[in-house]
Amino acid sequence: MKILLSLLLLLFFPVQGTAQQPPPIAVYVFYTEECVSCEGILQSYIPALKSVYPLLDVKTFDAKNISYYDALMKLEVTFGRRGDEFPVLFIGDQMLSGSQEIMERLEPLILDYQMKGDLAPSLPPIETLPRSIPSGKTFSVDLAYFYQKGCPKCDRATSLLKYLGGKYPHLQIKEIDLNTPNGKRLNESLSNRVHLPPEKRLIAPSLFVGMDYLTPEALTESNVEALIRKYEKEKKPSSLNVEKGELQKAEESMVERYRSLGLLTILSAGFIDGLNPCAFATLIFFVSYLTLVGRRRKEILWVGLGFAAAVFVTYLLIGFGLFRFIQHFSFLPLFSRVVYFVTILFAFVLGILSLYDAIQLRRGRPSEMKLQLPEFLKKRIHRTIREKSKSTHYFFAAIAAGFIISLLEFTCTGQVYLPTILFVLNIPSLKAGAFFYLILYNICFILPLFIIFGIVYWGVTSEELTFFLRKKAMTIKLVTASLFFVLAAILIVNFL
């Protein structure tokens, strides 16, 4: 009983001079319910950190609340930085924006405060009463706001416009999903009206007010309010009043862009992929073996047609499968961002490896190339050719061989195919016609097959063909490297 009473006394009346617990570290987190990454931070990452660092005092604020959004903007002014993505987190004298930055920097900041023995600078209190007084003016300004589901920057822009909608009750904000056909047509129509360059069209978030346009980077409170003040003095038709002729012109301009850089890039990629040394080596062996077993030129031509048709269908089906798989998960914002980043990295790495292979060819060491078929796959392809070439129904045998060899060769030829598919899906102006571009890509891919078989049909020997292709192999590698770097550059521009 004495021991128990002593413990109770120590618990409720601690001895003077005993080390006191350090004060908690305040953390403010601003989020929105629509933000998918906010859910992961608030429900998983923050609770895990609190279990390790119990001194964390985390307070959360829904930015949909006008008062809290007002407080967020004032904190951003204090910290000298604006967060482009939710969640936005404040700790001490630091501000973190977006789930990636929070997960990378929050724990090191907590450890830094602990190791230095310094207290984290206190955060100003959040006022719960609205401080933004609604404007008493009776003007009406129409804003056309384009967004995409799962877009982190769109979450921030949406919260900003809801905040301004509360501040200016007569503000008319039309929210338009850019992923819908009507959304694309309207965006293109308004872009034509204000004469936007192609690289600024079909992007989100974006805002049109009258004859003015705001990019994602420029979509801030001060810029939007400046446009409100500008158009409250002018009585102009609504930005959303688009005539039928404007919509038709918008469709024509989108189609025209499809035929420019994107189309040229895809056609070039398909043809360069068809010039792949892996595919050529297989073709030369195929033709040589057919000649060796006594096939006539006419039979070789029919074999070429059957083989090319099988390759075309097989690669088209592979492309459709990859397209559907990526499209199925594209609604996940994290998946989309990862795919985008991996595509850029993949294209850049392949460009470097293609340059490396060109150097090895220049030095006369083709066996040291990195982008080529493994030896066991080469043997498997040769065995397939030998087995199928024995068939009396050589046309159907060529189709079967083309199907099997296409699957085996995909580890090599797919090095261009996969980045091109991802390139199409990640460029808004190309995504709508993705299936059409896959077909065009594969038509260009099999063109070298027809050329090779045509050359053989007209009497060029496989030895002469081998010598010519080896002579041009380094050039093909350099062109392929250039293609990879162009794909990576276009994706980086769109990513930023």
The 8 nearest C-alpha neighbors of each residue, nearest first, counted from 0:
[[1, 3, 2, 4, 5, 6, 7, 8],
 [2, 0, 4, 3, 5, 6, 7, 8],
 [3, 1, 5, 0, 4, 6, 7, 8],
 [2, 4, 0, 6, 5, 1, 7, 8],
 [5, 3, 7, 1, 6, 2, 0, 8],
 [6, 4, 2, 8, 3, 7, 1, 9],
 [5, 7, 9, 3, 8, 4, 10, 2],
 [6, 8, 10, 4, 9, 5, 11, 3],
 [9, 7, 5, 10, 11, 12, 6, 4],
 [10, 8, 13, 6, 12, 7, 11, 5],
 [9, 11, 7, 8, 12, 13, 6, 5],
 [10, 12, 8, 9, 13, 7, 6, 14],
 [13, 11, 9, 8, 10, 14, 7, 15],
 [14, 12, 9, 10, 11, 15, 17, 8],
 [15, 13, 17, 16, 12, 9, 8, 10],
 [16, 14, 17, 13, 12, 18, 19, 9],
 [15, 17, 14, 18, 19, 13, 12, 20],
 [16, 18, 15, 14, 19, 13, 20, 9],
 [19, 17, 16, 20, 15, 21, 14, 13],
 [20, 18, 17, 21, 16, 22, 13, 15],
 [19, 21, 22, 18, 23, 54, 17, 53],
 [22, 20, 19, 23, 54, 118, 24, 18],
 [21, 23, 20, 24, 54, 118, 19, 25],
 [24, 22, 54, 55, 56, 25, 21, 53],
 [25, 23, 55, 56, 54, 119, 26, 22],
 [24, 26, 56, 57, 55, 23, 90, 27],
 [25, 27, 57, 90, 89, 56, 58, 24],
 [28, 26, 58, 89, 88, 59, 57, 29],
 [27, 29, 88, 59, 87, 60, 58, 30],
 [28, 30, 60, 87, 86, 59, 61, 62],
 [31, 29, 86, 61, 85, 62, 37, 60],
 [32, 30, 34, 61, 33, 62, 63, 37],
 [31, 33, 34, 30, 61, 35, 37, 38],
 [34, 32, 31, 35, 154, 149, 37, 30],
 [33, 35, 37, 31, 32, 36, 154, 85],
 [36, 34, 37, 38, 33, 39, 149, 332],
 [35, 37, 39, 38, 34, 98, 40, 86],
 [38, 36, 40, 34, 86, 35, 39, 30],
 [37, 39, 41, 36, 35, 40, 42, 34],
 [40, 38, 36, 43, 42, 37, 41, 44],
 [39, 41, 44, 37, 38, 43, 42, 45],
 [42, 40, 38, 45, 39, 43, 37, 44],
 [43, 41, 39, 38, 40, 44, 46, 45],
 [44, 42, 39, 46, 40, 45, 41, 47],
 [43, 45, 40, 47, 46, 48, 41, 42],
 [44, 46, 48, 47, 41, 40, 43, 49],
 [47, 45, 49, 48, 44, 43, 50, 42],
 [46, 48, 44, 50, 45, 49, 43, 51],
 [49, 47, 45, 51, 50, 46, 52, 44],
 [50, 48, 52, 53, 46, 51, 47, 55],
 [49, 51, 47, 48, 52, 53, 46, 45],
 [50, 52, 48, 49, 53, 47, 46, 54],
 [51, 53, 49, 54, 50, 48, 55, 109],
 [54, 52, 49, 55, 50, 51, 48, 56],
 [55, 53, 23, 52, 24, 56, 22, 49],
 [56, 54, 24, 53, 23, 57, 49, 52],
 [55, 57, 25, 24, 26, 23, 54, 58],
 [58, 56, 26, 27, 55, 25, 59, 28],
 [57, 59, 27, 26, 28, 56, 60, 25],
 [60, 58, 28, 29, 27, 57, 61, 30],
 [61, 59, 29, 62, 28, 67, 30, 58],
 [60, 62, 30, 63, 31, 29, 64, 67],
 [63, 61, 68, 64, 67, 31, 30, 29],
 [64, 62, 61, 158, 65, 31, 68, 161],
 [63, 65, 62, 67, 66, 61, 68, 162],
 [66, 64, 68, 162, 67, 69, 63, 129],
 [65, 67, 129, 69, 64, 68, 128, 127],
 [66, 68, 70, 64, 69, 65, 62, 71],
 [69, 67, 62, 71, 65, 70, 66, 64],
 [68, 70, 66, 72, 67, 71, 65, 73],
 [69, 71, 67, 73, 68, 72, 74, 66],
 [72, 70, 68, 74, 69, 73, 67, 75],
 [71, 73, 75, 69, 74, 70, 76, 68],
 [74, 72, 76, 70, 75, 71, 77, 69],
 [73, 75, 77, 71, 76, 72, 78, 70],
 [74, 76, 72, 78, 80, 77, 73, 81],
 [75, 77, 79, 73, 74, 78, 72, 80],
 [76, 78, 74, 75, 79, 73, 80, 72],
 [79, 77, 75, 76, 80, 74, 94, 92],
 [80, 78, 76, 77, 75, 81, 74, 94],
 [79, 81, 75, 78, 76, 82, 94, 77],
 [80, 82, 75, 83, 79, 76, 72, 96],
 [81, 83, 96, 84, 87, 80, 85, 95],
 [84, 82, 152, 81, 155, 96, 85, 97],
 [85, 83, 97, 152, 151, 82, 96, 155],
 [86, 84, 87, 97, 30, 96, 155, 151],
 [85, 87, 30, 97, 37, 29, 96, 84],
 [86, 88, 96, 85, 29, 28, 95, 97],
 [87, 89, 28, 95, 27, 94, 96, 29],
 [90, 88, 94, 27, 26, 93, 95, 28],
 [89, 91, 26, 93, 92, 25, 94, 88],
 [92, 90, 120, 119, 93, 121, 122, 89],
 [91, 93, 120, 90, 94, 78, 89, 119],
 [92, 94, 90, 91, 89, 95, 78, 88],
 [93, 95, 89, 88, 90, 96, 92, 78],
 [96, 94, 88, 101, 87, 100, 89, 93],
 [97, 95, 87, 82, 84, 100, 86, 85],
 [98, 96, 84, 85, 86, 99, 100, 87],
 [97, 99, 101, 100, 36, 102, 86, 40],
 [98, 100, 102, 101, 97, 103, 96, 104],
 [99, 101, 103, 102, 98, 97, 104, 95],
 [102, 100, 98, 105, 104, 99, 103, 95],
 [103, 101, 99, 100, 104, 105, 98, 106],
 [102, 104, 100, 101, 99, 105, 106, 107],
 [105, 103, 101, 107, 102, 106, 100, 108],
 [106, 104, 108, 101, 107, 102, 103, 109],
 [105, 107, 109, 108, 104, 110, 102, 103],
 [108, 106, 110, 109, 104, 105, 111, 103],
 [107, 109, 111, 105, 106, 110, 104, 112],
 [110, 108, 106, 112, 111, 107, 113, 105],
 [111, 109, 113, 107, 108, 112, 114, 106],
 [110, 112, 108, 114, 113, 109, 107, 115],
 [113, 111, 109, 110, 115, 117, 114, 116],
 [112, 114, 110, 116, 111, 115, 109, 117],
 [115, 113, 111, 116, 112, 110, 117, 109],
 [116, 114, 117, 112, 113, 111, 110, 118],
 [115, 117, 113, 114, 112, 118, 111, 119],
 [118, 116, 115, 112, 119, 113, 114, 111],
 [117, 119, 120, 112, 116, 24, 22, 113],
 [118, 120, 91, 121, 24, 112, 117, 90],
 [121, 119, 91, 92, 118, 122, 90, 24],
 [120, 122, 91, 119, 123, 25, 24, 92],
 [121, 123, 124, 91, 120, 25, 90, 89],
 [122, 124, 125, 121, 74, 126, 120, 70],
 [125, 123, 126, 122, 121, 70, 127, 27],
 [126, 124, 127, 70, 123, 67, 122, 71],
 [125, 127, 128, 124, 70, 66, 67, 129],
 [126, 128, 66, 125, 129, 67, 70, 130],
 [127, 129, 126, 66, 130, 67, 65, 125],
 [130, 128, 66, 131, 65, 127, 132, 69],
 [129, 131, 132, 128, 66, 69, 126, 65],
 [130, 132, 129, 166, 133, 69, 66, 65],
 [131, 133, 130, 166, 134, 129, 165, 135],
 [134, 132, 166, 167, 135, 131, 165, 168],
 [133, 135, 167, 136, 166, 132, 168, 137],
 [134, 136, 133, 137, 167, 168, 132, 138],
 [137, 135, 134, 138, 169, 167, 168, 133],
 [136, 138, 169, 135, 139, 134, 168, 231],
 [139, 137, 231, 136, 169, 140, 170, 232],
 [138, 140, 169, 170, 141, 137, 171, 231],
 [139, 141, 170, 171, 231, 230, 142, 138],
 [142, 140, 171, 237, 172, 238, 170, 208],
 [141, 143, 172, 208, 207, 173, 171, 144],
 [144, 142, 173, 207, 206, 172, 174, 208],
 [143, 145, 206, 174, 173, 175, 205, 142],
 [146, 144, 175, 205, 204, 177, 203, 176],
 [145, 147, 204, 203, 176, 153, 177, 175],
 [148, 146, 150, 176, 177, 203, 149, 178],
 [147, 149, 150, 146, 330, 176, 153, 332],
 [148, 150, 332, 151, 147, 331, 330, 35],
 [149, 151, 153, 148, 147, 152, 332, 154],
 [152, 150, 84, 154, 153, 149, 85, 155],
 [151, 153, 84, 155, 154, 150, 83, 156],
 [152, 154, 156, 204, 150, 151, 155, 146],
 [155, 153, 157, 151, 152, 156, 158, 34],
 [154, 156, 158, 152, 153, 157, 84, 159],
 [155, 157, 153, 159, 158, 154, 160, 152],
 [158, 156, 154, 160, 159, 155, 153, 161],
 [159, 157, 161, 155, 156, 160, 63, 162],
 [158, 160, 156, 162, 157, 161, 163, 155],
 [159, 161, 163, 157, 162, 158, 164, 156],
 [162, 160, 164, 158, 163, 159, 157, 165],
 [161, 163, 159, 165, 160, 164, 65, 158],
 [164, 162, 166, 160, 165, 161, 167, 159],
 [163, 165, 161, 167, 162, 166, 168, 160],
 [166, 164, 162, 163, 167, 168, 161, 133],
 [165, 167, 133, 163, 164, 134, 168, 132],
 [166, 168, 164, 134, 133, 165, 170, 169],
 [169, 167, 170, 165, 164, 166, 133, 134],
 [170, 168, 139, 167, 171, 138, 137, 140],
 [169, 171, 140, 167, 168, 139, 164, 172],
 [172, 170, 141, 140, 142, 169, 173, 139],
 [173, 171, 142, 141, 143, 170, 174, 144],
 [172, 174, 143, 144, 142, 175, 171, 141],
 [175, 173, 144, 145, 172, 143, 176, 146],
 [176, 174, 145, 182, 144, 177, 146, 173],
 [177, 175, 146, 178, 147, 182, 145, 179],
 [176, 178, 182, 179, 183, 147, 145, 146],
 [177, 179, 176, 147, 182, 180, 183, 148],
 [178, 180, 182, 181, 177, 176, 183, 175],
 [181, 179, 183, 182, 184, 178, 177, 185],
 [182, 180, 184, 183, 179, 185, 177, 186],
 [181, 183, 177, 179, 185, 180, 184, 176],
 [184, 182, 186, 180, 181, 185, 177, 187],
 [183, 185, 181, 187, 186, 182, 249, 188],
 [186, 184, 188, 182, 187, 183, 181, 189],
 [187, 185, 183, 189, 188, 184, 190, 182],
 [186, 188, 190, 184, 249, 185, 189, 183],
 [189, 187, 185, 249, 191, 190, 186, 245],
 [188, 190, 192, 186, 191, 187, 185, 193],
 [189, 191, 187, 195, 192, 193, 188, 194],
 [192, 190, 194, 188, 189, 193, 187, 195],
 [191, 193, 189, 190, 194, 188, 210, 195],
 [192, 194, 190, 191, 210, 195, 189, 211],
 [195, 193, 191, 192, 190, 196, 189, 197],
 [194, 196, 190, 193, 199, 191, 197, 200],
 [195, 197, 198, 199, 194, 200, 190, 191],
 [198, 196, 200, 199, 195, 256, 201, 190],
 [197, 199, 196, 200, 493, 195, 201, 202],
 [200, 198, 197, 196, 195, 202, 201, 214],
 [201, 199, 197, 202, 198, 190, 187, 195],
 [200, 202, 186, 427, 183, 199, 203, 187],
 [203, 201, 200, 204, 199, 205, 427, 177],
 [204, 202, 146, 205, 145, 147, 215, 153],
 [203, 205, 146, 153, 215, 145, 202, 152],
 [206, 204, 203, 214, 145, 215, 213, 144],
 [205, 207, 144, 213, 212, 143, 145, 208],
 [206, 208, 212, 143, 211, 142, 209, 144],
 [209, 207, 142, 211, 210, 238, 212, 141],
 [208, 210, 238, 211, 207, 237, 235, 230],
 [209, 211, 193, 208, 212, 207, 192, 238],
 [210, 212, 208, 209, 207, 193, 213, 226],
 [211, 213, 207, 206, 208, 214, 210, 205],
 [214, 212, 206, 217, 218, 205, 207, 215],
 [213, 215, 217, 205, 216, 218, 212, 206],
 [216, 214, 204, 218, 217, 205, 203, 213],
 [215, 217, 214, 218, 219, 213, 83, 204],
 [218, 216, 214, 213, 215, 219, 222, 223],
 [217, 219, 215, 216, 213, 214, 222, 223],
 [220, 218, 222, 221, 217, 223, 216, 159],
 [219, 221, 223, 222, 224, 159, 218, 163],
 [220, 222, 224, 219, 223, 225, 218, 226],
 [223, 221, 225, 219, 224, 220, 226, 218],
 [224, 222, 226, 220, 225, 221, 219, 227],
 [223, 225, 227, 221, 226, 222, 220, 228],
 [226, 224, 222, 228, 223, 227, 221, 229],
 [227, 225, 229, 223, 224, 228, 230, 222],
 [228, 226, 224, 230, 229, 225, 231, 223],
 [227, 229, 225, 231, 226, 230, 224, 232],
 [230, 228, 226, 227, 231, 232, 225, 233],
 [231, 229, 233, 232, 227, 228, 226, 140],
 [230, 232, 228, 233, 138, 229, 227, 140],
 [231, 233, 230, 229, 234, 228, 138, 227],
 [234, 232, 230, 231, 235, 229, 140, 228],
 [233, 235, 232, 236, 230, 231, 139, 140],
 [234, 236, 233, 237, 209, 230, 238, 140],
 [237, 235, 238, 234, 240, 209, 239, 141],
 [236, 238, 239, 240, 141, 235, 209, 140],
 [239, 237, 209, 240, 208, 141, 236, 143],
 [238, 240, 237, 241, 143, 141, 185, 142],
 [241, 239, 237, 238, 242, 236, 189, 243],
 [242, 240, 239, 245, 243, 246, 188, 238],
 [241, 243, 245, 244, 240, 246, 247, 188],
 [244, 242, 246, 245, 247, 241, 248, 240],
 [243, 245, 247, 242, 246, 248, 241, 249],
 [246, 244, 248, 242, 243, 247, 188, 249],
 [247, 245, 249, 243, 248, 244, 188, 184],
 [248, 246, 244, 250, 249, 245, 243, 251],
 [247, 249, 245, 251, 246, 250, 244, 252],
 [250, 248, 246, 188, 252, 187, 247, 251],
 [251, 249, 253, 247, 248, 252, 254, 246],
 [250, 252, 248, 254, 249, 253, 255, 247],
 [251, 253, 255, 249, 254, 250, 248, 256],
 [254, 252, 250, 256, 255, 251, 249, 257],
 [255, 253, 257, 251, 256, 252, 250, 258],
 [256, 254, 252, 258, 253, 257, 251, 259],
 [255, 257, 259, 253, 258, 254, 252, 260],
 [258, 256, 254, 255, 259, 262, 261, 429],
 [257, 259, 262, 256, 255, 254, 261, 260],
 [258, 260, 256, 257, 262, 261, 263, 255],
 [259, 261, 263, 262, 264, 258, 256, 257],
 [262, 260, 264, 263, 259, 257, 265, 258],
 [261, 263, 258, 265, 264, 260, 259, 257],
 [262, 264, 260, 266, 261, 265, 267, 259],
 [265, 263, 261, 267, 262, 266, 260, 268],
 [266, 264, 268, 262, 267, 263, 440, 269],
 [265, 267, 269, 263, 268, 440, 264, 262],
 [268, 266, 264, 270, 265, 269, 271, 263],
 [267, 269, 265, 271, 266, 270, 272, 264],
 [270, 268, 444, 440, 443, 272, 266, 267],
 [269, 271, 443, 444, 273, 267, 272, 268],
 [272, 270, 274, 268, 273, 269, 267, 479],
 [273, 271, 269, 275, 274, 270, 268, 415],
 [272, 274, 444, 270, 271, 275, 447, 445],
 [275, 273, 271, 272, 276, 447, 270, 279],
 [274, 276, 272, 273, 277, 278, 279, 412],
 [277, 275, 279, 278, 280, 274, 472, 371],
 [278, 276, 280, 275, 279, 371, 372, 281],
 [279, 277, 281, 275, 276, 280, 282, 273],
 [280, 278, 276, 282, 281, 277, 283, 275],
 [279, 281, 283, 277, 282, 278, 276, 284],
 [280, 282, 278, 284, 279, 283, 285, 277],
 [283, 281, 285, 279, 284, 280, 286, 278],
 [282, 284, 286, 280, 285, 281, 287, 279],
 [283, 285, 287, 281, 282, 286, 288, 280],
 [284, 286, 282, 288, 283, 287, 281, 289],
 [287, 285, 289, 283, 288, 284, 282, 290],
 [288, 286, 284, 290, 289, 285, 283, 461],
 [287, 289, 291, 285, 290, 286, 284, 292],
 [290, 288, 286, 292, 294, 291, 287, 285],
 [291, 289, 287, 293, 288, 294, 292, 286],
 [290, 292, 288, 293, 289, 287, 294, 286],
 [293, 291, 289, 290, 294, 288, 388, 389],
 [294, 292, 290, 291, 295, 289, 288, 296],
 [295, 293, 289, 290, 292, 298, 299, 296],
 [294, 296, 298, 297, 299, 293, 290, 289],
 [297, 295, 299, 298, 456, 300, 294, 455],
 [296, 298, 300, 299, 295, 301, 456, 294],
 [299, 297, 301, 295, 300, 296, 294, 302],
 [298, 300, 302, 296, 297, 301, 303, 295],
 [299, 301, 303, 297, 298, 302, 296, 452],
 [302, 300, 304, 298, 303, 299, 394, 305],
 [301, 303, 299, 305, 394, 300, 397, 304],
 [304, 302, 300, 306, 301, 305, 452, 307],
 [303, 305, 301, 307, 302, 306, 308, 300],
 [306, 304, 398, 308, 302, 397, 303, 307],
 [305, 307, 401, 397, 398, 303, 309, 304],
 [308, 306, 310, 304, 309, 305, 303, 311],
 [309, 307, 311, 305, 310, 306, 304, 312],
 [308, 310, 401, 398, 306, 312, 402, 311],
 [309, 311, 307, 313, 401, 308, 312, 405],
 [312, 310, 308, 309, 314, 313, 441, 315],
 [311, 313, 315, 309, 310, 314, 316, 308],
 [314, 312, 310, 316, 315, 311, 309, 402],
 [315, 313, 317, 316, 311, 312, 310, 318],
 [314, 316, 318, 312, 317, 313, 311, 319],
 [315, 317, 319, 313, 318, 314, 320, 312],
 [318, 316, 314, 320, 315, 319, 321, 313],
 [317, 319, 315, 321, 316, 320, 322, 314],
 [320, 318, 322, 316, 317, 321, 323, 315],
 [321, 319, 317, 323, 318, 322, 316, 324],
 [322, 320, 324, 318, 323, 319, 325, 317],
 [321, 323, 319, 325, 320, 324, 326, 318],
 [322, 324, 326, 320, 321, 325, 327, 319],
 [325, 323, 321, 327, 322, 326, 320, 328],
 [324, 326, 322, 327, 328, 323, 329, 321],
 [325, 327, 329, 323, 328, 324, 322, 330],
 [328, 326, 324, 325, 329, 323, 330, 322],
 [327, 329, 326, 330, 325, 331, 324, 334],
 [328, 330, 326, 331, 335, 327, 325, 334],
 [331, 329, 328, 332, 149, 327, 148, 335],
 [330, 332, 334, 329, 333, 328, 335, 149],
 [333, 331, 149, 335, 334, 330, 336, 150],
 [332, 334, 336, 335, 331, 337, 36, 149],
 [335, 333, 337, 331, 332, 336, 338, 329],
 [336, 334, 332, 338, 329, 333, 337, 339],
 [335, 337, 339, 333, 338, 334, 340, 332],
 [336, 338, 334, 340, 339, 335, 341, 333],
 [339, 337, 341, 335, 336, 340, 342, 334],
 [340, 338, 336, 342, 337, 341, 335, 343],
 [339, 341, 337, 343, 342, 338, 336, 344],
 [342, 340, 344, 338, 343, 339, 345, 337],
 [343, 341, 345, 339, 340, 344, 338, 418],
 [344, 342, 487, 340, 346, 341, 345, 347],
 [343, 345, 341, 347, 342, 346, 348, 340],
 [346, 344, 342, 348, 347, 343, 341, 349],
 [347, 345, 483, 349, 343, 344, 348, 487],
 [346, 348, 350, 344, 345, 349, 484, 487],
 [349, 347, 351, 345, 350, 346, 344, 352],
 [350, 348, 352, 346, 351, 347, 353, 345],
 [349, 351, 480, 483, 347, 353, 348, 352],
 [350, 352, 354, 348, 349, 353, 355, 347],
 [353, 351, 355, 349, 354, 350, 356, 348],
 [354, 352, 356, 480, 350, 355, 351, 476],
 [353, 355, 357, 351, 352, 356, 480, 477],
 [354, 356, 352, 358, 353, 357, 351, 359],
 [357, 355, 368, 359, 353, 358, 354, 352],
 [356, 358, 473, 354, 360, 355, 359, 476],
 [357, 359, 361, 355, 356, 360, 362, 354],
 [360, 358, 356, 362, 364, 361, 357, 365],
 [361, 359, 363, 357, 365, 362, 358, 364],
 [360, 362, 358, 359, 363, 357, 473, 364],
 [363, 361, 359, 360, 364, 358, 365, 357],
 [362, 364, 360, 361, 365, 359, 358, 366],
 [363, 365, 359, 366, 360, 362, 367, 361],
 [364, 366, 360, 367, 368, 359, 363, 356],
 [365, 367, 364, 368, 359, 369, 360, 363],
 [368, 366, 365, 364, 369, 359, 356, 360],
 [369, 367, 356, 365, 366, 370, 359, 371],
 [370, 368, 371, 356, 367, 352, 355, 353],
 [371, 369, 368, 411, 352, 353, 372, 356],
 [370, 372, 369, 411, 277, 373, 368, 276],
 [371, 373, 411, 374, 376, 277, 377, 370],
 [374, 372, 376, 375, 371, 377, 411, 378],
 [373, 375, 377, 376, 372, 378, 379, 371],
 [374, 376, 378, 377, 373, 379, 372, 380],
 [377, 375, 379, 378, 374, 373, 380, 372],
 [378, 376, 374, 380, 379, 375, 381, 372],
 [377, 379, 381, 375, 376, 380, 382, 374],
 [378, 380, 376, 382, 377, 381, 375, 383],
 [381, 379, 383, 377, 382, 378, 404, 376],
 [382, 380, 384, 378, 383, 379, 377, 385],
 [381, 383, 385, 379, 380, 384, 386, 378],
 [384, 382, 380, 386, 381, 385, 387, 379],
 [383, 385, 381, 387, 382, 386, 388, 380],
 [386, 384, 382, 388, 383, 387, 381, 389],
 [385, 387, 383, 384, 388, 389, 382, 390],
 [388, 386, 396, 384, 389, 390, 385, 383],
 [387, 389, 385, 390, 386, 384, 393, 396],
 [390, 388, 387, 386, 391, 385, 393, 292],
 [389, 391, 392, 388, 393, 387, 396, 386],
 [392, 390, 393, 389, 388, 396, 394, 387],
 [393, 391, 390, 394, 395, 396, 397, 389],
 [392, 394, 396, 391, 395, 390, 397, 302],
 [395, 393, 397, 302, 396, 392, 305, 301],
 [396, 394, 398, 397, 393, 392, 399, 305],
 [395, 397, 393, 399, 387, 394, 398, 392],
 [396, 398, 306, 400, 394, 395, 302, 305],
 [397, 399, 305, 306, 395, 401, 309, 396],
 [400, 398, 396, 402, 397, 401, 395, 403],
 [399, 401, 397, 403, 398, 402, 404, 396],
 [402, 400, 306, 309, 398, 404, 310, 399],
 [401, 403, 399, 405, 309, 400, 404, 310],
 [404, 402, 400, 406, 405, 401, 399, 407],
 [403, 405, 407, 401, 406, 402, 408, 400],
 [406, 404, 408, 402, 407, 403, 310, 401],
 [405, 407, 403, 409, 404, 408, 402, 313],
 [406, 408, 404, 405, 409, 403, 376, 410],
 [409, 407, 405, 410, 411, 406, 404, 412],
 [408, 410, 413, 412, 411, 406, 407, 405],
 [411, 409, 408, 413, 412, 407, 414, 372],
 [410, 412, 409, 413, 408, 372, 414, 371],
 [413, 411, 409, 414, 410, 408, 272, 415],
 [414, 412, 416, 409, 415, 411, 410, 417],
 [413, 415, 412, 416, 411, 417, 410, 418],
 [416, 414, 413, 417, 418, 272, 419, 412],
 [415, 417, 413, 419, 418, 414, 420, 412],
 [416, 418, 420, 419, 413, 415, 414, 421],
 [419, 417, 421, 420, 416, 415, 422, 342],
 [418, 420, 422, 416, 417, 421, 423, 415],
 [421, 419, 417, 423, 422, 418, 416, 424],
 [420, 422, 424, 418, 419, 423, 425, 417],
 [421, 423, 419, 425, 420, 424, 418, 426],
 [424, 422, 420, 421, 429, 426, 425, 430],
 [425, 423, 430, 421, 422, 426, 420, 429],
 [424, 426, 422, 423, 421, 427, 339, 430],
 [425, 427, 429, 423, 428, 424, 430, 422],
 [428, 426, 430, 429, 425, 201, 424, 431],
 [429, 427, 426, 430, 257, 431, 253, 201],
 [430, 428, 426, 423, 427, 431, 432, 433],
 [429, 431, 424, 433, 427, 432, 423, 428],
 [430, 432, 429, 433, 428, 427, 434, 424],
 [433, 431, 435, 430, 434, 429, 436, 428],
 [432, 434, 430, 436, 435, 431, 437, 423],
 [435, 433, 437, 436, 432, 438, 319, 431],
 [434, 436, 438, 432, 437, 433, 439, 440],
 [437, 435, 439, 433, 438, 434, 440, 432],
 [436, 438, 440, 434, 435, 439, 433, 441],
 [437, 439, 435, 441, 436, 440, 442, 434],
 [440, 438, 436, 442, 441, 437, 443, 435],
 [441, 439, 269, 437, 443, 438, 442, 266],
 [440, 442, 444, 438, 443, 439, 311, 269],
 [441, 443, 439, 444, 440, 445, 438, 446],
 [444, 442, 270, 269, 446, 441, 440, 445],
 [443, 445, 273, 269, 441, 270, 442, 446],
 [444, 446, 448, 447, 442, 443, 307, 273],
 [445, 447, 443, 449, 448, 444, 450, 442],
 [448, 446, 450, 449, 445, 273, 451, 274],
 [449, 447, 445, 451, 446, 450, 452, 307],
 [450, 448, 452, 446, 447, 451, 453, 445],
 [449, 451, 447, 453, 448, 452, 454, 446],
 [452, 450, 454, 448, 453, 449, 447, 455],
 [451, 453, 455, 449, 454, 450, 303, 456],
 [454, 452, 456, 450, 451, 455, 449, 457],
 [453, 455, 451, 457, 456, 452, 459, 450],
 [456, 454, 459, 452, 458, 457, 453, 451],
 [455, 457, 453, 454, 296, 458, 452, 300],
 [456, 458, 454, 455, 459, 453, 296, 452],
 [457, 459, 455, 456, 460, 454, 296, 453],
 [460, 458, 455, 454, 457, 463, 461, 464],
 [461, 459, 463, 462, 458, 464, 455, 287],
 [460, 462, 464, 463, 465, 287, 283, 459],
 [463, 461, 465, 460, 464, 466, 459, 287],
 [464, 462, 466, 460, 461, 465, 467, 459],
 [463, 465, 461, 467, 462, 466, 468, 460],
 [466, 464, 462, 468, 463, 467, 461, 469],
 [465, 467, 463, 469, 464, 468, 470, 462],
 [468, 466, 470, 464, 465, 469, 463, 471],
 [469, 467, 471, 465, 470, 466, 472, 464],
 [470, 468, 472, 466, 471, 467, 465, 473],
 [469, 471, 467, 468, 472, 466, 473, 474],
 [470, 472, 468, 474, 469, 473, 475, 467],
 [473, 471, 469, 475, 474, 470, 468, 476],
 [472, 474, 357, 476, 475, 471, 360, 477],
 [475, 473, 477, 471, 476, 472, 478, 357],
 [476, 474, 472, 478, 473, 477, 479, 471],
 [475, 477, 479, 473, 474, 478, 357, 353],
 [478, 476, 480, 474, 479, 475, 354, 473],
 [477, 479, 481, 475, 480, 476, 474, 482],
 [480, 478, 476, 482, 481, 477, 475, 483],
 [479, 481, 350, 477, 353, 483, 482, 478],
 [482, 480, 478, 484, 479, 483, 485, 477],
 [481, 483, 479, 485, 480, 484, 486, 478],
 [484, 482, 350, 346, 486, 480, 485, 481],
 [483, 485, 487, 481, 486, 482, 350, 347],
 [486, 484, 488, 482, 487, 483, 481, 489],
 [487, 485, 483, 489, 484, 488, 482, 490],
 [486, 488, 343, 484, 490, 485, 346, 489],
 [489, 487, 485, 491, 490, 486, 484, 492],
 [490, 488, 492, 486, 491, 487, 485, 493],
 [489, 491, 493, 487, 492, 488, 494, 486],
 [492, 490, 494, 488, 493, 489, 487, 495],
 [493, 491, 489, 495, 490, 494, 488, 487],
 [492, 494, 490, 491, 495, 489, 426, 198],
 [495, 493, 491, 492, 490, 339, 340, 489],
 [494, 492, 493, 491, 490, 216, 489, 215]]
